[in-house]
Amino acid sequence: MAKSPEPKTDDTPPDFERSLKDLEDIVTRMEKGDLSLEDSLREFERGIALTRACQEALQAAEQRVQILTEENGRTEPRPFSDGGSED
């Protein structure tokens, strides 16, 4: 029998995109209204944990961007280029 992959340890941050997808799946299941009260509470608790993890990941990314921006001598935010063709 094949062994399933090891779950991530608590010190390993979850993948942001995976956490966001899991959160979307929870919302979908809860919106259907087919879950028992106990299952709904379990899903809600998991959703809260995923939301916090996503918020922490976004805050960490924002801090990294700010540090990198300051290291390059730019402390003022500037808009993103849309990457479109220049005229």
C-alpha positions as CSV (number, residue, x, y, z in Angstrom):
1,M,0.0,0.0,0.0
2,A,1.4,3.4,-0.9
3,K,1.9,5.8,1.9
4,S,0.3,9.2,1.6
5,P,2.5,12.3,1.7
6,E,3.5,13.6,5.1
7,P,1.3,16.6,6.2
8,K,3.1,19.9,6.6
9,T,4.4,20.6,10.0
10,D,3.2,23.6,12.0
11,D,6.4,25.5,11.3
12,T,6.0,25.2,7.5
13,P,3.8,28.0,6.2
14,P,1.0,26.7,4.0
15,D,1.0,27.5,0.3
16,F,-1.0,30.6,-0.2
17,E,-2.7,29.5,-3.4
18,R,-3.6,26.1,-1.9
19,S,-5.0,27.8,1.3
20,L,-7.1,30.2,-0.8
21,K,-8.5,27.3,-2.9
22,D,-9.3,25.3,0.2
23,L,-11.1,28.3,1.6
24,E,-13.1,28.7,-1.6
25,D,-14.1,25.0,-1.4
26,I,-15.2,25.4,2.2
27,V,-17.4,28.4,1.3
28,T,-18.9,26.4,-1.6
29,R,-19.7,23.4,0.7
30,M,-21.2,25.6,3.4
31,E,-23.3,27.6,0.9
32,K,-24.9,24.4,-0.3
33,G,-26.5,23.9,3.1
34,D,-26.1,20.1,3.1
35,L,-23.7,19.9,6.1
36,S,-24.7,19.0,9.6
37,L,-24.3,21.5,12.4
38,E,-21.1,19.7,13.6
39,D,-19.6,19.6,10.1
40,S,-20.5,23.2,9.5
41,L,-18.7,24.2,12.7
42,R,-15.7,22.2,11.7
43,E,-15.6,23.7,8.3
44,F,-16.1,27.2,9.8
45,E,-13.1,26.7,12.2
46,R,-11.0,25.5,9.3
47,G,-12.0,28.5,7.2
48,I,-11.0,30.9,10.0
49,A,-7.6,29.2,10.3
50,L,-7.1,29.4,6.5
51,T,-8.2,33.1,6.4
52,R,-5.7,33.9,9.1
53,A,-2.9,32.0,7.3
54,C,-3.7,33.9,4.0
55,Q,-3.7,37.2,5.9
56,E,-0.4,36.5,7.4
57,A,1.1,35.4,4.1
58,L,-0.2,38.7,2.5
59,Q,1.3,40.8,5.3
60,A,4.6,39.0,5.0
61,A,4.6,39.6,1.2
62,E,3.8,43.3,1.7
63,Q,6.7,43.6,4.2
64,R,9.1,42.0,1.7
65,V,8.0,44.3,-1.0
66,Q,8.4,47.3,1.3
67,I,11.9,46.2,2.3
68,L,12.9,45.6,-1.3
69,T,11.5,48.9,-2.4
70,E,13.4,50.7,0.4
71,E,16.6,48.9,-0.5
72,N,16.4,50.2,-4.0
73,G,16.1,53.8,-2.8
74,R,12.4,54.2,-3.4
75,T,10.2,54.7,-0.4
76,E,7.2,56.1,-2.2
77,P,4.7,53.6,-3.6
78,R,4.2,53.8,-7.4
79,P,1.5,52.2,-9.5
80,F,2.1,48.9,-11.3
81,S,2.8,49.0,-15.0
82,D,0.1,47.1,-16.8
83,G,2.8,45.5,-19.0
84,G,1.0,46.6,-22.2
85,S,2.7,47.8,-25.3
86,E,4.1,51.3,-25.3
87,D,3.1,53.7,-28.0
